């Protein structure tokens, strides 16, 4: 009986651990260098979109994906319908600013990854 109870408790602990691991979410803190010189910081859930907008340029979206110490960032022009991906860049976490090569151009720096 004690052996069966120990097995059940171990199984429940394992299930709880797996469930907690599956619920872990990561956010990426990006610094977006804007054409006007502003550099807002956005904290964006991995795979979700953070946005910036500015007078004369409209609204743009940024979707980060974590790949080890590198972040892949998709850049979207939200002024067009449907939204159009205009760039994909890779930035090292804590590294230098990477230019998007788009018009308007953005300089993106991946500051850190936050595990929630």
Protein Blocks (a to p, Z undefined) as FASTA:
>chain_A
ZZmmmmmmmmmmmmmmmmmmmmpccddddddddfkopacdddddehiacddddehklpad
dddddehjaccdddddfkbccdddfbdcdddehiacddehiacddddddfbdcdZZ
